[in-house]
Amino acid sequence: MVTNQDVNVRRARQENFHKLKLHDYVPLYFNPRNAMLYQRQKDFSSELVILEIDKKIILNDYTLFSKGNAARSDCKIEASLLKVKDFPWESIYANTWSNNGEVDEAQKTIMMSECLIRDHIPPEYILHVHCRNDEINQTVRYQTGSQLKSFRTSPEWFF
């Protein structure tokens, strides 16, 4: 798992719905092409993979949704799917957080909106493993054996 230690400190706070710490959840970004992936690619190059998760997972108990990066203190966290439908989806799925060469911090944050899943992701919810290139695809296939079923080379998902 790839994490950012500075952000992890902020994820130690408790959410208001179930009184659990944000660390008790697996964060799933709606838009995989976000600032976290950008930064981690600098550190890990092409060794990263993106897991595509079945959308049905949102029906699990204790699922929460953040409008923006959940680690931010000003982030709005929701438990209701009815409120999630009003999220700014066009902005969440934007291709960039820059405007005329300048970083738009609000856009950068909204692109990091999350679905927060309690405890863990059961393997049956993993639809595809997206790899940046064929070499990593082959390596991950070999390392995971038959545990995962679908591997794709998807350079467009990466920076």
Salt bridges, closest charged atoms under 4 A:
ASP43 OD2 - ARG40 NH2 2.40
GLU52 OE1 - HIS130 NE2 2.61
ASP74 OD2 - ARG72 NH2 2.98
GLU78 OE2 - LYS76 NZ 3.75
GLU78 OE1 - LYS83 NZ 3.94
ASP86 OD1 - LYS85 NZ 3.60
GLU114 OE2 - ARG11 NH2 2.72
ASP119 OD1 - ARG118 NH1 2.63
